[in-house]
Amino acid sequence: MQCTCICVSCKAKKIKQIHSLENLIVLRMKIIIDTCILYEDFRLTKTKMRELCEIAKMTGDTVLLPKVVIEETKNKYYEKLIAARNKISKDLSDVKRLTDSIHTTTFDSDYVEKEFTSYLLAFEAQILKLEIKSIPVPDISHEILMMKAILKKKPFSESGNGYRDALIWESIKNFYIDLKSSSDLPIVFITSNPTDFCEKGSIHPDLQSELKELDLAIDKVIFINSIEDFINRFYRDKLEILDLKMKFIEGSTETDSLKIEIEKDVFKFLEFRSFDIEELPLPQEYENPTVSSIYEDYEYTFKEFKKLSDSEIIISLTIEVTCELDVFIFKSDYLVMDEDTAPTIWDSDISLTIDKDTYEIISNDIDLVN
């Protein structure tokens, strides 16, 4: 069956801070980013990442990626390429069986390897361009990590999973030790999986104990859920606000052209996209929601304009889009559904960077938010 809606997803639940952030803003911060933050920005080119790094340059803060995160991001990108290729191969095989005709695609193994090589070069170049620093792989024995996993010490889970998170935490600790005599604190760790490291809104007791053993202050390590949350808390007033709202509301040749480009980006983002149920605020009965069509009834709400540089402007806006979603619902579930589980409508937020003179889009972020 189909339902009409605007595609969104829920943001990770925000964790509470147990100390005053206001007292830390004047200090130079070390901003460490987790792998999960990069899954929607493999190339480090989207607006929020660029805004974070550009403001960090102005304030003297430092954005860092642990070497573990860098390598895992590359590997995840490669895995997604392989998965996409395998899906195309499966679909082409289905077509062949149905039509008894052979259909081919250029998206083969050679293309994947060529694309991945190109990606690696672009990824490393962007790290240099944004002036992102790296944290070396921690020098820790497998025996120590093995015992932490056996004892289910955080960031290991009850099932013993968490080797990657453990390496990232060791990277943070080692980096902290090197900074111990420096005033360039706090360390801010941006991760959308805070439960891997926190409990009830604060650093997990296991990790607190490790910091105490090293004589490291617990309140100097801050966990933030997203780059957007970090910018709102620390960098909200760092960029000049521009008074351009009426120009975009009233419309002009340049702004109309920009809206067309935005619509192209939204269409590209949504076209035939399948979502996990966790990404959309839909009832659990709605399985495998997939966009089947997008209506041309976009409605814009321009919220904020900020000057990123002499040649770039950041625009924050909400765009309302009507889509049809194909979903699967078991008959038994459908028969007992009430009006609370009926299809509804949501908005989605967009941040984009445009050229100050031409209004051409340089980068964008499309968030599926409730």
C-alpha positions as YAML, in Angstrom:
chain: A
units: angstrom
residues:
- id: 1
  name: MET
  ca: [0.00, 0.00, 0.00]
- id: 2
  name: GLN
  ca: [1.01, 3.63, -0.35]
- id: 3
  name: CYS
  ca: [1.01, 6.60, 1.95]
- id: 4
  name: THR
  ca: [1.64, 10.25, 1.24]
- id: 5
  name: CYS
  ca: [4.17, 11.93, 3.44]
- id: 6
  name: ILE
  ca: [7.25, 14.06, 3.68]
- id: 7
  name: CYS
  ca: [10.34, 11.99, 4.29]
- id: 8
  name: VAL
  ca: [12.14, 12.52, 7.58]
- id: 9
  name: SER
  ca: [14.00, 10.69, 10.26]
- id: 10
  name: CYS
  ca: [14.46, 11.10, 13.98]
- id: 11
  name: LYS
  ca: [17.63, 12.65, 15.35]
- id: 12
  name: ALA
  ca: [19.62, 10.79, 17.96]
- id: 13
  name: LYS
  ca: [18.44, 11.52, 21.47]
- id: 14
  name: LYS
  ca: [20.47, 14.38, 22.92]
- id: 15
  name: ILE
  ca: [22.60, 13.55, 25.91]
- id: 16
  name: LYS
  ca: [22.71, 15.84, 28.90]
- id: 17
  name: GLN
  ca: [25.89, 17.58, 29.97]
- id: 18
  name: ILE
  ca: [26.89, 17.35, 33.63]
- id: 19
  name: HIS
  ca: [28.97, 20.50, 33.63]
- id: 20
  name: SER
  ca: [28.68, 24.11, 32.48]
- id: 21
  name: LEU
  ca: [29.53, 24.42, 28.81]
- id: 22
  name: GLU
  ca: [29.47, 28.20, 28.94]
- id: 23
  name: ASN
  ca: [32.65, 28.28, 31.00]
- id: 24
  name: LEU
  ca: [34.50, 26.27, 28.36]
- id: 25
  name: ILE
  ca: [33.69, 28.25, 25.24]
- id: 26
  name: VAL
  ca: [36.58, 30.70, 25.63]
- id: 27
  name: LEU
  ca: [39.13, 27.86, 25.55]
- id: 28
  name: ARG
  ca: [40.66, 26.37, 22.45]
- id: 29
  name: MET
  ca: [38.89, 23.09, 21.84]
- id: 30
  name: LYS
  ca: [40.00, 19.82, 20.32]
- id: 31
  name: ILE
  ca: [37.07, 18.46, 18.33]
- id: 32
  name: ILE
  ca: [37.25, 14.72, 17.62]
- id: 33
  name: ILE
  ca: [34.76, 13.17, 15.19]
- id: 34
  name: ASP
  ca: [33.45, 9.60, 15.27]
- id: 35
  name: THR
  ca: [33.03, 7.42, 12.18]
- id: 36
  name: CYS
  ca: [29.24, 7.35, 12.41]
- id: 37
  name: ILE
  ca: [29.16, 11.12, 11.85]
- id: 38
  name: LEU
  ca: [30.83, 10.64, 8.45]
- id: 39
  name: TYR
  ca: [28.45, 7.99, 7.10]
- id: 40
  name: GLU
  ca: [26.30, 10.71, 5.47]
- id: 41
  name: ASP
  ca: [29.34, 12.73, 4.37]
- id: 42
  name: PHE
  ca: [31.96, 10.32, 3.12]
- id: 43
  name: ARG
  ca: [33.70, 13.03, 1.10]
- id: 44
  name: LEU
  ca: [33.72, 15.66, 3.88]
- id: 45
  name: THR
  ca: [32.12, 18.16, 1.50]
- id: 46
  name: LYS
  ca: [28.72, 18.84, 3.06]
- id: 47
  name: THR
  ca: [27.76, 22.16, 4.59]
- id: 48
  name: LYS
  ca: [27.91, 21.29, 8.30]
- id: 49
  name: MET
  ca: [31.39, 19.78, 8.09]
- id: 50
  name: ARG
  ca: [32.67, 22.74, 6.09]
- id: 51
  name: GLU
  ca: [31.06, 25.20, 8.52]
- id: 52
  name: LEU
  ca: [32.61, 23.40, 11.50]
- id: 53
  name: CYS
  ca: [36.08, 23.39, 10.00]
- id: 54
  name: GLU
  ca: [35.98, 26.96, 8.70]
- id: 55
  name: ILE
  ca: [34.89, 28.36, 12.07]
- id: 56
  name: ALA
  ca: [37.49, 26.21, 13.84]
- id: 57
  name: LYS
  ca: [40.14, 27.91, 11.72]
- id: 58
  name: MET
  ca: [38.84, 31.31, 12.87]
- id: 59
  name: THR
  ca: [38.71, 30.41, 16.57]
- id: 60
  name: GLY
  ca: [41.95, 28.46, 16.78]
- id: 61
  name: ASP
  ca: [40.15, 25.21, 17.59]
- id: 62
  name: THR
  ca: [41.29, 21.95, 16.00]
- id: 63
  name: VAL
  ca: [39.17, 19.33, 14.22]
- id: 64
  name: LEU
  ca: [40.60, 15.82, 14.42]
- id: 65
  name: LEU
  ca: [39.93, 12.38, 13.01]
- id: 66
  name: PRO
  ca: [41.47, 9.35, 14.74]
- id: 67
  name: LYS
  ca: [43.36, 7.19, 12.27]
- id: 68
  name: VAL
  ca: [40.92, 4.42, 13.18]
- id: 69
  name: VAL
  ca: [38.03, 6.61, 12.00]
- id: 70
  name: ILE
  ca: [39.81, 7.52, 8.76]
- id: 71
  name: GLU
  ca: [40.45, 3.90, 7.82]
- id: 72
  name: GLU
  ca: [36.98, 2.75, 8.85]
- id: 73
  name: THR
  ca: [35.36, 5.52, 6.79]
- id: 74
  name: LYS
  ca: [37.29, 4.44, 3.71]
- id: 75
  name: ASN
  ca: [36.32, 0.82, 4.29]
- id: 76
  name: LYS
  ca: [32.65, 1.68, 4.82]
- id: 77
  name: TYR
  ca: [32.58, 3.64, 1.57]
- id: 78
  name: TYR
  ca: [34.04, 0.63, -0.26]
- id: 79
  name: GLU
  ca: [31.50, -1.71, 1.37]
- id: 80
  name: LYS
  ca: [28.64, 0.51, 0.21]
- id: 81
  name: LEU
  ca: [29.99, 0.56, -3.35]
- id: 82
  name: ILE
  ca: [30.21, -3.24, -3.37]
- id: 83
  name: ALA
  ca: [26.70, -3.57, -1.93]
- id: 84
  name: ALA
  ca: [25.30, -1.24, -4.61]
- id: 85
  name: ARG
  ca: [27.08, -3.18, -7.36]
- id: 86
  name: ASN
  ca: [25.78, -6.49, -6.01]
- id: 87
  name: LYS
  ca: [22.23, -5.13, -5.88]
- id: 88
  name: ILE
  ca: [22.45, -4.01, -9.51]
- id: 89
  name: SER
  ca: [23.82, -7.41, -10.53]
- id: 90
  name: LYS
  ca: [20.95, -9.16, -8.74]
- id: 91
  name: ASP
  ca: [18.34, -6.91, -10.36]
- id: 92
  name: LEU
  ca: [19.86, -7.46, -13.82]
- id: 93
  name: SER
  ca: [19.76, -11.21, -13.25]
- id: 94
  name: ASP
  ca: [16.06, -10.92, -12.35]
- id: 95
  name: VAL
  ca: [15.44, -8.95, -15.55]
- id: 96
  name: LYS
  ca: [17.28, -11.60, -17.57]
- id: 97
  name: ARG
  ca: [15.16, -14.36, -16.09]
- id: 98
  name: LEU
  ca: [11.96, -12.43, -16.82]
- id: 99
  name: THR
  ca: [12.80, -11.28, -20.34]
- id: 100
  name: ASP
  ca: [15.28, -13.94, -21.48]
- id: 101
  name: SER
  ca: [17.46, -11.04, -22.64]
- id: 102
  name: ILE
  ca: [20.90, -10.01, -21.42]
- id: 103
  name: HIS
  ca: [21.23, -6.55, -19.91]
- id: 104
  name: THR
  ca: [24.54, -5.08, -18.83]
- id: 105
  name: THR
  ca: [25.85, -2.15, -16.80]
- id: 106
  name: THR
  ca: [29.17, -0.33, -16.60]
- id: 107
  name: PHE
  ca: [28.95, -0.48, -12.81]
- id: 108
  name: ASP
  ca: [31.20, -3.54, -12.60]
- id: 109
  name: SER
  ca: [34.19, -4.54, -10.47]
- id: 110
  name: ASP
  ca: [36.60, -2.46, -12.55]
- id: 111
  name: TYR
  ca: [34.42, 0.62, -12.11]
- id: 112
  name: VAL
  ca: [34.22, 0.05, -8.35]
- id: 113
  name: GLU
  ca: [37.99, -0.18, -8.02]
- id: 114
  name: LYS
  ca: [38.53, 2.90, -10.18]
- id: 115
  name: GLU
  ca: [35.94, 4.88, -8.24]
- id: 116
  name: PHE
  ca: [37.38, 3.81, -4.90]
- id: 117
  name: THR
  ca: [40.88, 4.88, -5.93]
- id: 118
  name: SER
  ca: [39.49, 8.26, -6.99]
- id: 119
  name: TYR
  ca: [37.61, 8.55, -3.70]
- id: 120
  name: LEU
  ca: [40.73, 7.89, -1.62]
- id: 121
  name: LEU
  ca: [42.57, 10.73, -3.36]
- id: 122
  name: ALA
  ca: [39.62, 13.12, -2.98]
- id: 123
  name: PHE
  ca: [39.12, 12.18, 0.68]
- id: 124
  name: GLU
  ca: [42.75, 12.82, 1.61]
- id: 125
  name: ALA
  ca: [42.77, 16.08, -0.36]
- id: 126
  name: GLN
  ca: [39.67, 17.30, 1.48]
- id: 127
  name: ILE
  ca: [41.24, 16.50, 4.86]
- id: 128
  name: LEU
  ca: [44.14, 18.74, 3.90]
- id: 129
  name: LYS
  ca: [41.86, 21.48, 2.56]
- id: 130
  name: LEU
  ca: [39.77, 21.58, 5.74]
- id: 131
  name: GLU
  ca: [42.95, 21.45, 7.86]
- id: 132
  name: ILE
  ca: [41.70, 18.40, 9.75]
- id: 133
  name: LYS
  ca: [44.38, 16.74, 11.87]
- id: 134
  name: SER
  ca: [44.72, 13.03, 12.63]
- id: 135
  name: ILE
  ca: [45.30, 11.06, 15.82]
- id: 136
  name: PRO
  ca: [47.61, 8.05, 15.46]
- id: 137
  name: VAL
  ca: [46.44, 4.50, 16.08]
- id: 138
  name: PRO
  ca: [46.85, 3.88, 19.83]
- id: 139
  name: ASP
  ca: [49.73, 1.70, 21.01]
- id: 140
  name: ILE
  ca: [47.83, -0.80, 23.14]
- id: 141
  name: SER
  ca: [48.20, -4.56, 23.43]
- id: 142
  name: HIS
  ca: [45.55, -6.95, 22.15]
- id: 143
  name: GLU
  ca: [45.64, -8.62, 25.58]
- id: 144
  name: ILE
  ca: [44.38, -5.46, 27.30]
- id: 145
  name: LEU
  ca: [41.57, -5.04, 24.78]
- id: 146
  name: MET
  ca: [40.76, -8.75, 25.03]
- id: 147
  name: MET
  ca: [40.33, -8.53, 28.80]
- id: 148
  name: LYS
  ca: [38.14, -5.43, 28.50]
- id: 149
  name: ALA
  ca: [35.96, -7.28, 26.01]
- id: 150
  name: ILE
  ca: [35.73, -10.36, 28.25]
- id: 151
  name: LEU
  ca: [34.83, -8.22, 31.26]
- id: 152
  name: LYS
  ca: [32.40, -6.23, 29.12]
- id: 153
  name: LYS
  ca: [34.04, -2.95, 30.08]
- id: 154
  name: LYS
  ca: [32.84, 0.04, 28.08]
- id: 155
  name: PRO
  ca: [32.98, 0.82, 25.26]
- id: 156
  name: PHE
  ca: [32.53, -2.94, 24.71]
- id: 157
  name: SER
  ca: [28.90, -4.06, 24.70]
- id: 158
  name: GLU
  ca: [27.31, -6.89, 26.65]
- id: 159
  name: SER
  ca: [27.86, -9.13, 23.62]
- id: 160
  name: GLY
  ca: [31.57, -8.27, 23.53]
- id: 161
  name: ASN
  ca: [31.34, -6.10, 20.41]
- id: 162
  name: GLY
  ca: [33.08, -2.73, 20.37]
- id: 163
  name: TYR
  ca: [36.68, -3.25, 19.24]
- id: 164
  name: ARG
  ca: [36.54, -0.19, 16.97]
- id: 165
  name: ASP
  ca: [35.01, 1.97, 19.70]
- id: 166
  name: ALA
  ca: [37.66, 0.75, 22.12]
- id: 167
  name: LEU
  ca: [40.43, 1.84, 19.74]
- id: 168
  name: ILE
  ca: [38.80, 5.24, 19.32]
- id: 169
  name: TRP
  ca: [38.53, 5.65, 23.10]
- id: 170
  name: GLU
  ca: [42.19, 4.71, 23.49]
- id: 171
  name: SER
  ca: [43.01, 7.29, 20.80]
- id: 172
  name: ILE
  ca: [41.14, 9.94, 22.80]
- id: 173
  name: LYS
  ca: [42.89, 8.98, 26.05]
- id: 174
  name: ASN
  ca: [46.36, 9.03, 24.49]
- id: 175
  name: PHE
  ca: [45.61, 12.37, 22.87]
- id: 176
  name: TYR
  ca: [44.39, 13.71, 26.21]
- id: 177
  name: ILE
  ca: [47.59, 12.56, 27.94]
- id: 178
  name: ASP
  ca: [49.65, 14.48, 25.38]
- id: 179
  name: LEU
  ca: [47.54, 17.59, 26.08]
- id: 180
  name: LYS
  ca: [47.52, 17.23, 29.85]
- id: 181
  name: SER
  ca: [49.86, 20.15, 30.48]
- id: 182
  name: SER
  ca: [48.19, 22.29, 27.82]
- id: 183
  name: SER
  ca: [45.39, 24.79, 28.22]
- id: 184
  name: ASP
  ca: [43.97, 23.73, 24.86]
- id: 185
  name: LEU
  ca: [41.05, 21.88, 26.39]
- id: 186
  name: PRO
  ca: [38.32, 20.65, 26.51]
- id: 187
  name: ILE
  ca: [38.23, 17.64, 24.21]
- id: 188
  name: VAL
  ca: [34.87, 17.40, 22.45]
- id: 189
  name: PHE
  ca: [33.91, 14.02, 20.97]
- id: 190
  name: ILE
  ca: [31.14, 14.20, 18.37]
- id: 191
  name: THR
  ca: [29.35, 10.86, 18.05]
- id: 192
  name: SER
  ca: [25.80, 9.86, 17.18]
- id: 193
  name: ASN
  ca: [26.21, 6.71, 19.29]
- id: 194
  name: PRO
  ca: [26.67, 8.18, 22.80]
- id: 195
  name: THR
  ca: [25.39, 5.02, 24.52]
- id: 196
  name: ASP
  ca: [28.64, 3.33, 23.45]
- id: 197
  name: PHE
  ca: [30.50, 5.66, 25.80]
- id: 198
  name: CYS
  ca: [27.92, 7.17, 28.17]
- id: 199
  name: GLU
  ca: [25.34, 6.18, 30.76]
- id: 200
  name: LYS
  ca: [22.45, 8.33, 31.95]
- id: 201
  name: GLY
  ca: [23.79, 11.43, 30.28]
- id: 202
  name: SER
  ca: [27.38, 11.29, 31.55]
- id: 203
  name: ILE
  ca: [30.58, 9.42, 30.75]
- id: 204
  name: HIS
  ca: [30.19, 5.76, 31.63]
- id: 205
  name: PRO
  ca: [31.70, 4.84, 35.05]
- id: 206
  name: ASP
  ca: [34.11, 2.41, 33.34]
- id: 207
  name: LEU
  ca: [35.57, 5.22, 31.28]
- id: 208
  name: GLN
  ca: [35.54, 7.63, 34.22]
- id: 209
  name: SER
  ca: [37.68, 5.15, 36.16]
- id: 210
  name: GLU
  ca: [40.20, 4.99, 33.34]
- id: 211
  name: LEU
  ca: [40.49, 8.79, 33.24]
- id: 212
  name: LYS
  ca: [40.94, 8.94, 37.02]
- id: 213
  name: GLU
  ca: [43.69, 6.31, 36.90]
- id: 214
  name: LEU
  ca: [45.54, 8.56, 34.44]
- id: 215
  name: ASP
  ca: [44.87, 11.65, 36.57]
- id: 216
  name: LEU
  ca: [42.78, 13.17, 33.76]
- id: 217
  name: ALA
  ca: [39.86, 15.48, 34.54]
- id: 218
  name: ILE
  ca: [36.54, 13.88, 33.62]
- id: 219
  name: ASP
  ca: [34.75, 17.17, 32.99]
- id: 220
  name: LYS
  ca: [37.20, 18.10, 30.22]
- id: 221
  name: VAL
  ca: [35.84, 15.36, 27.92]
- id: 222
  name: ILE
  ca: [32.52, 16.39, 26.42]
- id: 223
  name: PHE
  ca: [30.23, 14.21, 24.31]
- id: 224
  name: ILE
  ca: [28.06, 15.86, 21.63]
- id: 225
  name: ASN
  ca: [25.53, 14.07, 19.42]
- id: 226
  name: SER
  ca: [26.11, 15.78, 16.07]
- id: 227
  name: ILE
  ca: [28.02, 18.51, 14.27]
- id: 228
  name: GLU
  ca: [24.80, 20.54, 14.21]
- id: 229
  name: ASP
  ca: [24.50, 20.28, 18.02]
- id: 230
  name: PHE
  ca: [28.11, 21.34, 18.42]
- id: 231
  name: ILE
  ca: [27.68, 24.36, 16.14]
- id: 232
  name: ASN
  ca: [24.50, 25.41, 17.96]
- id: 233
  name: ARG
  ca: [26.20, 25.18, 21.38]
- id: 234
  name: PHE
  ca: [29.62, 26.62, 20.65]
- id: 235
  name: TYR
  ca: [29.64, 28.33, 17.26]
- id: 236
  name: ARG
  ca: [26.13, 29.77, 17.05]
- id: 237
  name: ASP
  ca: [27.24, 33.42, 17.05]
- id: 238
  name: LYS
  ca: [30.61, 33.03, 15.33]
- id: 239
  name: LEU
  ca: [29.37, 33.87, 11.80]
- id: 240
  name: GLU
  ca: [27.89, 37.15, 10.64]
- id: 241
  name: ILE
  ca: [24.11, 37.00, 10.11]
- id: 242
  name: LEU
  ca: [22.97, 38.41, 6.76]
- id: 243
  name: ASP
  ca: [19.61, 40.10, 6.15]
- id: 244
  name: LEU
  ca: [18.56, 38.30, 2.95]
- id: 245
  name: LYS
  ca: [15.27, 36.68, 3.97]
- id: 246
  name: MET
  ca: [12.95, 39.10, 2.12]
- id: 247
  name: LYS
  ca: [14.98, 38.78, -1.07]
- id: 248
  name: PHE
  ca: [14.42, 35.04, -1.06]
- id: 249
  name: ILE
  ca: [10.76, 35.31, -0.04]
- id: 250
  name: GLU
  ca: [9.94, 37.88, -2.71]
- id: 251
  name: GLY
  ca: [11.94, 36.02, -5.33]
- id: 252
  name: SER
  ca: [14.28, 37.06, -8.15]
- id: 253
  name: THR
  ca: [15.93, 35.46, -11.13]
- id: 254
  name: GLU
  ca: [18.88, 34.33, -8.99]
- id: 255
  name: THR
  ca: [16.78, 32.98, -6.12]
- id: 256
  name: ASP
  ca: [14.36, 31.21, -8.47]
- id: 257
  name: SER
  ca: [17.30, 29.48, -10.14]
- id: 258
  name: LEU
  ca: [18.63, 28.51, -6.71]
- id: 259
  name: LYS
  ca: [15.29, 26.96, -5.75]
- id: 260
  name: ILE
  ca: [15.40, 24.85, -8.90]
- id: 261
  name: GLU
  ca: [18.85, 23.58, -7.92]
- id: 262
  name: ILE
  ca: [17.63, 22.84, -4.39]
- id: 263
  name: GLU
  ca: [14.74, 20.83, -5.81]
- id: 264
  name: LYS
  ca: [17.18, 18.85, -7.96]
- id: 265
  name: ASP
  ca: [19.24, 18.04, -4.85]
- id: 266
  name: VAL
  ca: [16.13, 17.00, -2.90]
- id: 267
  name: PHE
  ca: [14.98, 14.82, -5.80]
- id: 268
  name: LYS
  ca: [18.43, 13.23, -6.02]
- id: 269
  name: PHE
  ca: [18.38, 12.62, -2.26]
- id: 270
  name: LEU
  ca: [14.92, 11.01, -2.24]
- id: 271
  name: GLU
  ca: [14.47, 9.32, -5.62]
- id: 272
  name: PHE
  ca: [13.57, 5.63, -5.07]
- id: 273
  name: ARG
  ca: [15.30, 5.78, -1.70]
- id: 274
  name: SER
  ca: [14.65, 2.99, 0.80]
- id: 275
  name: PHE
  ca: [14.77, 3.71, 4.51]
- id: 276
  name: ASP
  ca: [15.26, 1.69, 7.64]
- id: 277
  name: ILE
  ca: [12.22, 2.01, 9.87]
- id: 278
  name: GLU
  ca: [14.43, 3.73, 12.47]
- id: 279
  name: GLU
  ca: [15.08, 6.57, 10.01]
- id: 280
  name: LEU
  ca: [11.45, 7.58, 9.68]
- id: 281
  name: PRO
  ca: [8.89, 8.34, 12.38]
- id: 282
  name: LEU
  ca: [6.53, 5.70, 11.03]
- id: 283
  name: PRO
  ca: [4.80, 2.90, 12.91]
- id: 284
  name: GLN
  ca: [6.76, -0.33, 13.24]
- id: 285
  name: GLU
  ca: [4.11, -2.02, 11.09]
- id: 286
  name: TYR
  ca: [5.38, -0.12, 8.04]
- id: 287
  name: GLU
  ca: [8.12, -2.32, 6.59]
- id: 288
  name: ASN
  ca: [10.73, -1.32, 4.00]
- id: 289
  name: PRO
  ca: [9.42, 2.22, 3.27]
- id: 290
  name: THR
  ca: [10.61, 3.28, -0.20]
- id: 291
  name: VAL
  ca: [9.99, 6.53, -2.06]
- id: 292
  name: SER
  ca: [8.00, 5.72, -5.20]
- id: 293
  name: SER
  ca: [7.17, 9.25, -6.41]
- id: 294
  name: ILE
  ca: [7.87, 12.88, -5.50]
- id: 295
  name: TYR
  ca: [5.37, 15.67, -6.08]
- id: 296
  name: GLU
  ca: [6.39, 19.09, -7.40]
- id: 297
  name: ASP
  ca: [4.72, 21.05, -4.60]
- id: 298
  name: TYR
  ca: [7.79, 22.20, -2.68]
- id: 299
  name: GLU
  ca: [7.17, 24.79, 0.03]
- id: 300
  name: TYR
  ca: [10.10, 26.78, 1.40]
- id: 301
  name: THR
  ca: [10.67, 28.41, 4.79]
- id: 302
  name: PHE
  ca: [13.96, 30.33, 4.81]
- id: 303
  name: LYS
  ca: [15.28, 30.60, 8.36]
- id: 304
  name: GLU
  ca: [18.81, 31.97, 8.49]
- id: 305
  name: PHE
  ca: [21.58, 33.37, 6.30]
- id: 306
  name: LYS
  ca: [25.20, 33.42, 7.50]
- id: 307
  name: LYS
  ca: [28.42, 34.63, 5.90]
- id: 308
  name: LEU
  ca: [30.90, 31.74, 5.76]
- id: 309
  name: SER
  ca: [33.54, 33.65, 3.81]
- id: 310
  name: ASP
  ca: [33.86, 36.60, 1.42]
- id: 311
  name: SER
  ca: [32.53, 34.40, -1.36]
- id: 312
  name: GLU
  ca: [30.18, 31.95, 0.42]
- id: 313
  name: ILE
  ca: [26.84, 32.16, 2.22]
- id: 314
  name: ILE
  ca: [25.23, 29.44, 4.36]
- id: 315
  name: ILE
  ca: [21.45, 29.19, 4.12]
- id: 316
  name: SER
  ca: [19.28, 27.26, 6.58]
- id: 317
  name: LEU
  ca: [15.78, 26.46, 5.45]
- id: 318
  name: THR
  ca: [12.93, 24.02, 5.82]
- id: 319
  name: ILE
  ca: [11.43, 22.52, 2.68]
- id: 320
  name: GLU
  ca: [8.14, 20.66, 2.64]
- id: 321
  name: VAL
  ca: [7.93, 17.89, 0.06]
- id: 322
  name: THR
  ca: [5.09, 15.48, -0.63]
- id: 323
  name: CYS
  ca: [6.14, 11.93, -1.50]
- id: 324
  name: GLU
  ca: [4.49, 8.58, -1.96]
- id: 325
  name: LEU
  ca: [6.05, 5.76, 0.02]
- id: 326
  name: ASP
  ca: [5.63, 2.12, -0.85]
- id: 327
  name: VAL
  ca: [5.47, 0.09, 2.34]
- id: 328
  name: PHE
  ca: [4.60, -3.48, 3.26]
- id: 329
  name: ILE
  ca: [2.08, -4.12, 6.02]
- id: 330
  name: PHE
  ca: [0.97, -7.54, 7.20]
- id: 331
  name: LYS
  ca: [-2.76, -7.99, 6.81]
- id: 332
  name: SER
  ca: [-3.16, -8.82, 10.49]
- id: 333
  name: ASP
  ca: [-1.38, -5.58, 11.45]
- id: 334
  name: TYR
  ca: [-3.44, -3.53, 9.00]
- id: 335
  name: LEU
  ca: [-6.74, -4.78, 10.43]
- id: 336
  name: VAL
  ca: [-5.92, -3.50, 13.92]
- id: 337
  name: MET
  ca: [-4.33, -0.16, 12.95]
- id: 338
  name: ASP
  ca: [-5.96, 2.95, 14.40]
- id: 339
  name: GLU
  ca: [-5.80, 6.62, 13.45]
- id: 340
  name: ASP
  ca: [-2.62, 7.10, 15.50]
- id: 341
  name: THR
  ca: [-0.73, 4.93, 13.01]
- id: 342
  name: ALA
  ca: [-2.21, 6.58, 9.94]
- id: 343
  name: PRO
  ca: [0.10, 8.40, 7.48]
- id: 344
  name: THR
  ca: [1.10, 11.93, 8.48]
- id: 345
  name: ILE
  ca: [3.25, 14.76, 7.10]
- id: 346
  name: TRP
  ca: [6.68, 15.94, 8.19]
- id: 347
  name: ASP
  ca: [9.15, 18.66, 7.26]
- id: 348
  name: SER
  ca: [12.83, 18.27, 6.46]
- id: 349
  name: ASP
  ca: [15.66, 20.72, 7.16]
- id: 350
  name: ILE
  ca: [18.30, 21.81, 4.67]
- id: 351
  name: SER
  ca: [21.54, 23.69, 5.12]
- id: 352
  name: LEU
  ca: [23.44, 24.70, 2.02]
- id: 353
  name: THR
  ca: [26.42, 26.79, 1.04]
- id: 354
  name: ILE
  ca: [26.06, 29.03, -2.01]
- id: 355
  name: ASP
  ca: [28.34, 31.30, -3.97]
- id: 356
  name: LYS
  ca: [27.78, 34.88, -2.77]
- id: 357
  name: ASP
  ca: [27.64, 36.34, -6.30]
- id: 358
  name: THR
  ca: [26.20, 33.61, -8.52]
- id: 359
  name: TYR
  ca: [23.98, 31.83, -5.91]
- id: 360
  name: GLU
  ca: [25.27, 28.50, -7.19]
- id: 361
  name: ILE
  ca: [25.15, 25.65, -4.64]
- id: 362
  name: ILE
  ca: [28.60, 24.67, -3.36]
- id: 363
  name: SER
  ca: [27.53, 22.10, -0.75]
- id: 364
  name: ASN
  ca: [24.41, 20.97, 1.07]
- id: 365
  name: ASP
  ca: [23.07, 18.97, 4.00]
- id: 366
  name: ILE
  ca: [19.60, 17.46, 3.87]
- id: 367
  name: ASP
  ca: [18.43, 16.23, 7.25]
- id: 368
  name: LEU
  ca: [15.46, 13.94, 7.66]
- id: 369
  name: VAL
  ca: [14.17, 15.30, 10.94]
- id: 370
  name: ASN
  ca: [10.87, 15.06, 12.77]
...
